[in-house]
Amino acid sequence: MLGWLRALMPKEDRFFDLFEAHAKIAVEAALCFRKLLDGGADVPALCDRITAYEHQADDVARDVLLALRRSFITPFDRGDIHGLINDLDDAVDQMRQTVKAISLYDVTAFTPHMARIGDVIIEVAKIVQDTLPLLRAINANSAKINAANERVVKLEDQADILYLAGLKELFQANRDKDVMAYIVGAEIYSHLEKVVDSFEDVANRMSGILLEHL
């Protein structure tokens, strides 16, 4: 009887498959997001694509939570599974929040610093995508997971520098001319920083899971 029930329950590998599916969506969204930051007439259509990616990511996140409720056995702590998928989903959600602001204010041109933060977002998204499969053999991959976390932290530091430099440049360009342009630009910068921060949260979560398994 127990064996029959177990056969119907989600397998441990199912969680990894879903994490990796979500990370794939996040990378695709990040690439689209970076293209959007080049500006131009395609911005509205690219905003719509980001929204579609966010909906796909939400579907995967719901599948993880459903599998978690149905599972007797999980690959690691249930709270960590819940936290990891939430962190992953937050990264795509923050991209969606950014394009909501862009759409609201009809922004079609972006600063070089914004585009460079977009480059960082692609980098951290790809690191997360490459690192998540390592959780399948977490102890054997401890050094690689720690190294990935360190790379993401350094990239987040770079994004912070770009964020502050961009804000300063934006202020200097608009303080005597267009206050609204500064307010809108500052809001977009804030959202961009939060996207990078969300990916750092994912990396930190993976590092924390590793510590629990050492």
Secondary structure, 3 states (H helix, E strand, C coil): CHHHHHHHCCCHHHHHHHHHHHHHHHHHHHHHHHHHCCCCCCHHHHHHHHHHHHHHHHHHHHHHHHHHHHCCCCCCCHHHHHHHHHHHHHHHHHHHHHHHHHHHCCCCCCCHHHHHHHHHHHHHHHHHHHHHHHHHHCCCCHHHHHHHHHHHHHHHHHHHHHHHHHHHHHHHHHCCCCHHHHHHHHHHHHHHHHHHHHHHHHHHHHHHHHHHHC
